[in-house]
């Protein structure tokens, strides 16, 4: 196996599961648990928080899709999150914040439990709650509902526990807010499917029993709150069915919604997700999808373009019709949420989803566009699951793999002669070591012959970005060919970008 390129599988991070674990045992309730009946889809609640003289708008939760917004707030960095959240997060809640149109599109604002519990000041929470109340936007939070036992669960995503959940709920209540939705942070993934050293390996029923304590506690603060879930479960409809059935059997009610946190590197994700949507609809459980970019994306534009491609792949190409759409990030991008009038801010993305969804995704023409995206491409060879098209899909979490050592080549046909300002190569390679890559171009300007424009020779490693130095635009170029002459690993590329001249 040491001859095979070992690529990093990027696992989706959800921040509430990274909060300090509660070391309290998670025994099942000793008396039968009586749930509060689930409200209907058009339900609106009366606040249980301290009364205020200000008459706030009542959230309208009837539109479908129901739109959730959850940008990442400023959070301390650590080894698993070497970045903070959107730099202008608190500016969203200023009186004249420039997102009036987008705010009118959003019905639910989801707060990260970690931020609410441990990092937001009282003044910041009051500002957030007051502004959302003024706008008539419902408040939700995301948290891990499972409480670790002495034997397992500590430090695993989804195991934040009852005490943290109560801290979150009470802080929001004390700030004058009413929590209308709670999104569980991957309890089935964490309790059943997790394979780490202190994983619990519970049954679906055991997960539901543990989560019931969390439900009881939060309903003690907000009696009419709706509980839903976020899961990945490998896009497996049978796993989803097992979980929602166990939840109904133990808790006595269906989940209020289920939001899919997808592994977008799987080539068949739209089809698998559509099966889950269809199943949940037959069960009367509202289906949602979280649209986000890539962990490794280098800019707000790339991150939002990737998110846009996922909207188009699911709703336009696969015919998906989610009941909820969730615009959320736990990545380094987008840095900017505002203003909504500037391209490639998070609120601009919300508006574009409604106003001109065909404009979402990667630009393929005009100055600065990635001319290689989605274009015809061929290679010396590839292997199943790592086809050559993955080198031009815009997704840095997928890659082309030749399945063999050098020499190997990849060639992109831009479709017509173009003026090129940049050629960028994102490395997929393990182990790191000495490599040699030759970059050729061909087109009318070269007499329709391949011309070597640059050679990379040196030590490279996975995720390195190799950029061809181009002083003046290369004119009238149609084909780009990269030939790898030597490498310690099988040859491949995560992405090949060809950027149009400005």
Secondary structure as a PSIPRED ss2 file (coil, helix, strand):
# PSIPRED VFORMAT (PSIPRED V4.0)

   1 X C   1.000  0.000  0.000
   2 X C   1.000  0.000  0.000
   3 X C   1.000  0.000  0.000
   4 X C   1.000  0.000  0.000
   5 X C   1.000  0.000  0.000
   6 X C   1.000  0.000  0.000
   7 X C   1.000  0.000  0.000
   8 X C   1.000  0.000  0.000
   9 X C   1.000  0.000  0.000
  10 X C   1.000  0.000  0.000
  11 X C   1.000  0.000  0.000
  12 X C   1.000  0.000  0.000
  13 X C   1.000  0.000  0.000
  14 X C   1.000  0.000  0.000
  15 X H   0.000  1.000  0.000
  16 X H   0.000  1.000  0.000
  17 X H   0.000  1.000  0.000
  18 X H   0.000  1.000  0.000
  19 X C   1.000  0.000  0.000
  20 X C   1.000  0.000  0.000
  21 X C   1.000  0.000  0.000
  22 X C   1.000  0.000  0.000
  23 X C   1.000  0.000  0.000
  24 X C   1.000  0.000  0.000
  25 X C   1.000  0.000  0.000
  26 X C   1.000  0.000  0.000
  27 X C   1.000  0.000  0.000
  28 X C   1.000  0.000  0.000
  29 X C   1.000  0.000  0.000
  30 X C   1.000  0.000  0.000
  31 X C   1.000  0.000  0.000
  32 X C   1.000  0.000  0.000
  33 X C   1.000  0.000  0.000
  34 X C   1.000  0.000  0.000
  35 X C   1.000  0.000  0.000
  36 X C   1.000  0.000  0.000
  37 X C   1.000  0.000  0.000
  38 X C   1.000  0.000  0.000
  39 X C   1.000  0.000  0.000
  40 X C   1.000  0.000  0.000
  41 X C   1.000  0.000  0.000
  42 X C   1.000  0.000  0.000
  43 X C   1.000  0.000  0.000
  44 X C   1.000  0.000  0.000
  45 X C   1.000  0.000  0.000
  46 X C   1.000  0.000  0.000
  47 X C   1.000  0.000  0.000
  48 X C   1.000  0.000  0.000
  49 X C   1.000  0.000  0.000
  50 X C   1.000  0.000  0.000
  51 X C   1.000  0.000  0.000
  52 X C   1.000  0.000  0.000
  53 X C   1.000  0.000  0.000
  54 X C   1.000  0.000  0.000
  55 X C   1.000  0.000  0.000
  56 X C   1.000  0.000  0.000
  57 X C   1.000  0.000  0.000
  58 X C   1.000  0.000  0.000
  59 X C   1.000  0.000  0.000
  60 X C   1.000  0.000  0.000
  61 X C   1.000  0.000  0.000
  62 X C   1.000  0.000  0.000
  63 X C   1.000  0.000  0.000
  64 X C   1.000  0.000  0.000
  65 X C   1.000  0.000  0.000
  66 X E   0.000  0.000  1.000
  67 X E   0.000  0.000  1.000
  68 X E   0.000  0.000  1.000
  69 X E   0.000  0.000  1.000
  70 X E   0.000  0.000  1.000
  71 X C   1.000  0.000  0.000
  72 X C   1.000  0.000  0.000
  73 X C   1.000  0.000  0.000
  74 X C   1.000  0.000  0.000
  75 X C   1.000  0.000  0.000
  76 X C   1.000  0.000  0.000
  77 X C   1.000  0.000  0.000
  78 X E   0.000  0.000  1.000
  79 X C   1.000  0.000  0.000
  80 X C   1.000  0.000  0.000
  81 X E   0.000  0.000  1.000
  82 X C   1.000  0.000  0.000
  83 X C   1.000  0.000  0.000
  84 X C   1.000  0.000  0.000
  85 X C   1.000  0.000  0.000
  86 X C   1.000  0.000  0.000
  87 X C   1.000  0.000  0.000
  88 X C   1.000  0.000  0.000
  89 X H   0.000  1.000  0.000
  90 X H   0.000  1.000  0.000
  91 X H   0.000  1.000  0.000
  92 X H   0.000  1.000  0.000
  93 X H   0.000  1.000  0.000
  94 X C   1.000  0.000  0.000
  95 X C   1.000  0.000  0.000
  96 X C   1.000  0.000  0.000
  97 X C   1.000  0.000  0.000
  98 X C   1.000  0.000  0.000
  99 X C   1.000  0.000  0.000
 100 X H   0.000  1.000  0.000
 101 X H   0.000  1.000  0.000
 102 X H   0.000  1.000  0.000
 103 X H   0.000  1.000  0.000
 104 X H   0.000  1.000  0.000
 105 X H   0.000  1.000  0.000
 106 X C   1.000  0.000  0.000
 107 X C   1.000  0.000  0.000
 108 X E   0.000  0.000  1.000
 109 X E   0.000  0.000  1.000
 110 X E   0.000  0.000  1.000
 111 X E   0.000  0.000  1.000
 112 X E   0.000  0.000  1.000
 113 X H   0.000  1.000  0.000
 114 X H   0.000  1.000  0.000
 115 X H   0.000  1.000  0.000
 116 X H   0.000  1.000  0.000
 117 X H   0.000  1.000  0.000
 118 X H   0.000  1.000  0.000
 119 X H   0.000  1.000  0.000
 120 X C   1.000  0.000  0.000
 121 X C   1.000  0.000  0.000
 122 X H   0.000  1.000  0.000
 123 X H   0.000  1.000  0.000
 124 X H   0.000  1.000  0.000
 125 X H   0.000  1.000  0.000
 126 X H   0.000  1.000  0.000
 127 X H   0.000  1.000  0.000
 128 X H   0.000  1.000  0.000
 129 X H   0.000  1.000  0.000
 130 X H   0.000  1.000  0.000
 131 X H   0.000  1.000  0.000
 132 X H   0.000  1.000  0.000
 133 X H   0.000  1.000  0.000
 134 X H   0.000  1.000  0.000
 135 X H   0.000  1.000  0.000
 136 X C   1.000  0.000  0.000
 137 X C   1.000  0.000  0.000
 138 X E   0.000  0.000  1.000
 139 X E   0.000  0.000  1.000
 140 X E   0.000  0.000  1.000
 141 X E   0.000  0.000  1.000
 142 X E   0.000  0.000  1.000
 143 X E   0.000  0.000  1.000
 144 X C   1.000  0.000  0.000
 145 X C   1.000  0.000  0.000
 146 X C   1.000  0.000  0.000
 147 X C   1.000  0.000  0.000
 148 X C   1.000  0.000  0.000
 149 X C   1.000  0.000  0.000
 150 X C   1.000  0.000  0.000
 151 X C   1.000  0.000  0.000
 152 X C   1.000  0.000  0.000
 153 X C   1.000  0.000  0.000
 154 X C   1.000  0.000  0.000
 155 X C   1.000  0.000  0.000
 156 X C   1.000  0.000  0.000
 157 X C   1.000  0.000  0.000
 158 X C   1.000  0.000  0.000
 159 X C   1.000  0.000  0.000
 160 X C   1.000  0.000  0.000
 161 X C   1.000  0.000  0.000
 162 X H   0.000  1.000  0.000
 163 X H   0.000  1.000  0.000
 164 X H   0.000  1.000  0.000
 165 X H   0.000  1.000  0.000
 166 X H   0.000  1.000  0.000
 167 X H   0.000  1.000  0.000
 168 X H   0.000  1.000  0.000
 169 X H   0.000  1.000  0.000
 170 X H   0.000  1.000  0.000
 171 X H   0.000  1.000  0.000
 172 X H   0.000  1.000  0.000
 173 X H   0.000  1.000  0.000
 174 X H   0.000  1.000  0.000
 175 X C   1.000  0.000  0.000
 176 X C   1.000  0.000  0.000
 177 X C   1.000  0.000  0.000
 178 X C   1.000  0.000  0.000
 179 X E   0.000  0.000  1.000
 180 X E   0.000  0.000  1.000
 181 X E   0.000  0.000  1.000
 182 X E   0.000  0.000  1.000
 183 X E   0.000  0.000  1.000
 184 X E   0.000  0.000  1.000
 185 X E   0.000  0.000  1.000
 186 X C   1.000  0.000  0.000
 187 X H   0.000  1.000  0.000
 188 X H   0.000  1.000  0.000
 189 X H   0.000  1.000  0.000
 190 X H   0.000  1.000  0.000
 191 X H   0.000  1.000  0.000
 192 X H   0.000  1.000  0.000
 193 X H   0.000  1.000  0.000
 194 X C   1.000  0.000  0.000
 195 X C   1.000  0.000  0.000
 196 X C   1.000  0.000  0.000
 197 X C   1.000  0.000  0.000
 198 X C   1.000  0.000  0.000
 199 X C   1.000  0.000  0.000
 200 X C   1.000  0.000  0.000
 201 X C   1.000  0.000  0.000
 202 X C   1.000  0.000  0.000
 203 X C   1.000  0.000  0.000
 204 X H   0.000  1.000  0.000
 205 X H   0.000  1.000  0.000
 206 X H   0.000  1.000  0.000
 207 X H   0.000  1.000  0.000
 208 X H   0.000  1.000  0.000
 209 X H   0.000  1.000  0.000
 210 X H   0.000  1.000  0.000
 211 X H   0.000  1.000  0.000
 212 X H   0.000  1.000  0.000
 213 X H   0.000  1.000  0.000
 214 X H   0.000  1.000  0.000
 215 X H   0.000  1.000  0.000
 216 X H   0.000  1.000  0.000
 217 X H   0.000  1.000  0.000
 218 X H   0.000  1.000  0.000
 219 X H   0.000  1.000  0.000
 220 X C   1.000  0.000  0.000
 221 X C   1.000  0.000  0.000
 222 X C   1.000  0.000  0.000
 223 X C   1.000  0.000  0.000
 224 X C   1.000  0.000  0.000
 225 X C   1.000  0.000  0.000
 226 X E   0.000  0.000  1.000
 227 X E   0.000  0.000  1.000
 228 X E   0.000  0.000  1.000
 229 X E   0.000  0.000  1.000
 230 X E   0.000  0.000  1.000
 231 X E   0.000  0.000  1.000
 232 X C   1.000  0.000  0.000
 233 X H   0.000  1.000  0.000
 234 X H   0.000  1.000  0.000
 235 X H   0.000  1.000  0.000
 236 X C   1.000  0.000  0.000
 237 X H   0.000  1.000  0.000
 238 X H   0.000  1.000  0.000
 239 X H   0.000  1.000  0.000
 240 X H   0.000  1.000  0.000
 241 X H   0.000  1.000  0.000
 242 X H   0.000  1.000  0.000
 243 X H   0.000  1.000  0.000
 244 X H   0.000  1.000  0.000
 245 X H   0.000  1.000  0.000
 246 X H   0.000  1.000  0.000
 247 X H   0.000  1.000  0.000
 248 X H   0.000  1.000  0.000
 249 X H   0.000  1.000  0.000
 250 X H   0.000  1.000  0.000
 251 X H   0.000  1.000  0.000
 252 X C   1.000  0.000  0.000
 253 X C   1.000  0.000  0.000
 254 X C   1.000  0.000  0.000
 255 X C   1.000  0.000  0.000
 256 X C   1.000  0.000  0.000
 257 X E   0.000  0.000  1.000
 258 X E   0.000  0.000  1.000
 259 X E   0.000  0.000  1.000
 260 X E   0.000  0.000  1.000
 261 X C   1.000  0.000  0.000
 262 X C   1.000  0.000  0.000
 263 X C   1.000  0.000  0.000
 264 X C   1.000  0.000  0.000
 265 X C   1.000  0.000  0.000
 266 X C   1.000  0.000  0.000
 267 X C   1.000  0.000  0.000
 268 X C   1.000  0.000  0.000
 269 X H   0.000  1.000  0.000
 270 X H   0.000  1.000  0.000
 271 X H   0.000  1.000  0.000
 272 X H   0.000  1.000  0.000
 273 X H   0.000  1.000  0.000
 274 X H   0.000  1.000  0.000
 275 X H   0.000  1.000  0.000
 276 X H   0.000  1.000  0.000
 277 X H   0.000  1.000  0.000
 278 X H   0.000  1.000  0.000
 279 X H   0.000  1.000  0.000
 280 X H   0.000  1.000  0.000
 281 X H   0.000  1.000  0.000
 282 X H   0.000  1.000  0.000
 283 X H   0.000  1.000  0.000
 284 X C   1.000  0.000  0.000
 285 X C   1.000  0.000  0.000
 286 X E   0.000  0.000  1.000
 287 X E   0.000  0.000  1.000
 288 X E   0.000  0.000  1.000
 289 X E   0.000  0.000  1.000
 290 X E   0.000  0.000  1.000
 291 X E   0.000  0.000  1.000
 292 X C   1.000  0.000  0.000
 293 X C   1.000  0.000  0.000
 294 X C   1.000  0.000  0.000
 295 X C   1.000  0.000  0.000
 296 X C   1.000  0.000  0.000
 297 X C   1.000  0.000  0.000
 298 X C   1.000  0.000  0.000
 299 X C   1.000  0.000  0.000
 300 X H   0.000  1.000  0.000
 301 X H   0.000  1.000  0.000
 302 X H   0.000  1.000  0.000
 303 X H   0.000  1.000  0.000
 304 X H   0.000  1.000  0.000
 305 X H   0.000  1.000  0.000
 306 X H   0.000  1.000  0.000
 307 X H   0.000  1.000  0.000
 308 X H   0.000  1.000  0.000
 309 X H   0.000  1.000  0.000
 310 X H   0.000  1.000  0.000
 311 X H   0.000  1.000  0.000
 312 X H   0.000  1.000  0.000
 313 X H   0.000  1.000  0.000
 314 X H   0.000  1.000  0.000
 315 X H   0.000  1.000  0.000
 316 X H   0.000  1.000  0.000
 317 X H   0.000  1.000  0.000
 318 X C   1.000  0.000  0.000
 319 X C   1.000  0.000  0.000
 320 X C   1.000  0.000  0.000
 321 X C   1.000  0.000  0.000
 322 X C   1.000  0.000  0.000
 323 X C   1.000  0.000  0.000
 324 X E   0.000  0.000  1.000
 325 X E   0.000  0.000  1.000
 326 X E   0.000  0.000  1.000
 327 X E   0.000  0.000  1.000
 328 X E   0.000  0.000  1.000
 329 X C   1.000  0.000  0.000
 330 X C   1.000  0.000  0.000
 331 X C   1.000  0.000  0.000
 332 X C   1.000  0.000  0.000
 333 X C   1.000  0.000  0.000
 334 X C   1.000  0.000  0.000
 335 X C   1.000  0.000  0.000
 336 X C   1.000  0.000  0.000
 337 X C   1.000  0.000  0.000
 338 X C   1.000  0.000  0.000
 339 X C   1.000  0.000  0.000
 340 X C   1.000  0.000  0.000
 341 X C   1.000  0.000  0.000
 342 X C   1.000  0.000  0.000
 343 X C   1.000  0.000  0.000
 344 X C   1.000  0.000  0.000
 345 X C   1.000  0.000  0.000
 346 X H   0.000  1.000  0.000
 347 X H   0.000  1.000  0.000
 348 X H   0.000  1.000  0.000
 349 X H   0.000  1.000  0.000
 350 X H   0.000  1.000  0.000
 351 X H   0.000  1.000  0.000
 352 X H   0.000  1.000  0.000
 353 X H   0.000  1.000  0.000
 354 X H   0.000  1.000  0.000
 355 X H   0.000  1.000  0.000
 356 X C   1.000  0.000  0.000
 357 X H   0.000  1.000  0.000
 358 X H   0.000  1.000  0.000
 359 X H   0.000  1.000  0.000
 360 X C   1.000  0.000  0.000
 361 X C   1.000  0.000  0.000
 362 X C   1.000  0.000  0.000
 363 X C   1.000  0.000  0.000
 364 X C   1.000  0.000  0.000
 365 X C   1.000  0.000  0.000
 366 X C   1.000  0.000  0.000
 367 X C   1.000  0.000  0.000
 368 X C   1.000  0.000  0.000
 369 X C   1.000  0.000  0.000
 370 X E   0.000  0.000  1.000
 371 X C   1.000  0.000  0.000
 372 X C   1.000  0.000  0.000
 373 X C   1.000  0.000  0.000
 374 X C   1.000  0.000  0.000
 375 X C   1.000  0.000  0.000
 376 X E   0.000  0.000  1.000
 377 X E   0.000  0.000  1.000
 378 X E   0.000  0.000  1.000
 379 X E   0.000  0.000  1.000
 380 X C   1.000  0.000  0.000
 381 X C   1.000  0.000  0.000
 382 X C   1.000  0.000  0.000
 383 X C   1.000  0.000  0.000
 384 X C   1.000  0.000  0.000
 385 X C   1.000  0.000  0.000
 386 X C   1.000  0.000  0.000
 387 X C   1.000  0.000  0.000
 388 X H   0.000  1.000  0.000
 389 X H   0.000  1.000  0.000
 390 X H   0.000  1.000  0.000
 391 X H   0.000  1.000  0.000
 392 X H   0.000  1.000  0.000
 393 X C   1.000  0.000  0.000
 394 X C   1.000  0.000  0.000
 395 X C   1.000  0.000  0.000
 396 X C   1.000  0.000  0.000
 397 X C   1.000  0.000  0.000
 398 X C   1.000  0.000  0.000
 399 X C   1.000  0.000  0.000
 400 X E   0.000  0.000  1.000
 401 X E   0.000  0.000  1.000
 402 X C   1.000  0.000  0.000
 403 X C   1.000  0.000  0.000
 404 X C   1.000  0.000  0.000
 405 X C   1.000  0.000  0.000
 406 X C   1.000  0.000  0.000
 407 X C   1.000  0.000  0.000
 408 X E   0.000  0.000  1.000
 409 X E   0.000  0.000  1.000
 410 X E   0.000  0.000  1.000
 411 X E   0.000  0.000  1.000
 412 X E   0.000  0.000  1.000
 413 X E   0.000  0.000  1.000
 414 X E   0.000  0.000  1.000
 415 X E   0.000  0.000  1.000
 416 X E   0.000  0.000  1.000
 417 X E   0.000  0.000  1.000
 418 X E   0.000  0.000  1.000
 419 X E   0.000  0.000  1.000
 420 X E   0.000  0.000  1.000
 421 X E   0.000  0.000  1.000
 422 X E   0.000  0.000  1.000
 423 X E   0.000  0.000  1.000
 424 X E   0.000  0.000  1.000
 425 X E   0.000  0.000  1.000
 426 X E   0.000  0.000  1.000
 427 X E   0.000  0.000  1.000
 428 X C   1.000  0.000  0.000
 429 X C   1.000  0.000  0.000
 430 X C   1.000  0.000  0.000
 431 X C   1.000  0.000  0.000
 432 X C   1.000  0.000  0.000
 433 X E   0.000  0.000  1.000
 434 X E   0.000  0.000  1.000
 435 X E   0.000  0.000  1.000
 436 X E   0.000  0.000  1.000
 437 X E   0.000  0.000  1.000
 438 X E   0.000  0.000  1.000
 439 X E   0.000  0.000  1.000
 440 X E   0.000  0.000  1.000
 441 X E   0.000  0.000  1.000
 442 X E   0.000  0.000  1.000
 443 X C   1.000  0.000  0.000
 444 X H   0.000  1.000  0.000
 445 X H   0.000  1.000  0.000
 446 X H   0.000  1.000  0.000
 447 X C   1.000  0.000  0.000
 448 X C   1.000  0.000  0.000
 449 X C   1.000  0.000  0.000
 450 X C   1.000  0.000  0.000
 451 X E   0.000  0.000  1.000
 452 X E   0.000  0.000  1.000
 453 X E   0.000  0.000  1.000
 454 X E   0.000  0.000  1.000
 455 X E   0.000  0.000  1.000
 456 X E   0.000  0.000  1.000
 457 X E   0.000  0.000  1.000
 458 X E   0.000  0.000  1.000
 459 X E   0.000  0.000  1.000
 460 X E   0.000  0.000  1.000
 461 X C   1.000  0.000  0.000
 462 X C   1.000  0.000  0.000
 463 X C   1.000  0.000  0.000
 464 X C   1.000  0.000  0.000
 465 X E   0.000  0.000  1.000
 466 X E   0.000  0.000  1.000
 467 X E   0.000  0.000  1.000
 468 X C   1.000  0.000  0.000
 469 X C   1.000  0.000  0.000
 470 X C   1.000  0.000  0.000
 471 X C   1.000  0.000  0.000
 472 X C   1.000  0.000  0.000
 473 X C   1.000  0.000  0.000
 474 X E   0.000  0.000  1.000
 475 X E   0.000  0.000  1.000
 476 X E   0.000  0.000  1.000
 477 X E   0.000  0.000  1.000
 478 X E   0.000  0.000  1.000
 479 X E   0.000  0.000  1.000
 480 X E   0.000  0.000  1.000
 481 X E   0.000  0.000  1.000
 482 X E   0.000  0.000  1.000
 483 X E   0.000  0.000  1.000
 484 X E   0.000  0.000  1.000
 485 X E   0.000  0.000  1.000
 486 X E   0.000  0.000  1.000
 487 X C   1.000  0.000  0.000
 488 X C   1.000  0.000  0.000
 489 X C   1.000  0.000  0.000
 490 X C   1.000  0.000  0.000
 491 X C   1.000  0.000  0.000
 492 X E   0.000  0.000  1.000
 493 X E   0.000  0.000  1.000
 494 X E   0.000  0.000  1.000
 495 X E   0.000  0.000  1.000
 496 X E   0.000  0.000  1.000
 497 X E   0.000  0.000  1.000
 498 X E   0.000  0.000  1.000
 499 X E   0.000  0.000  1.000
 500 X E   0.000  0.000  1.000
 501 X C   1.000  0.000  0.000
 502 X C   1.000  0.000  0.000
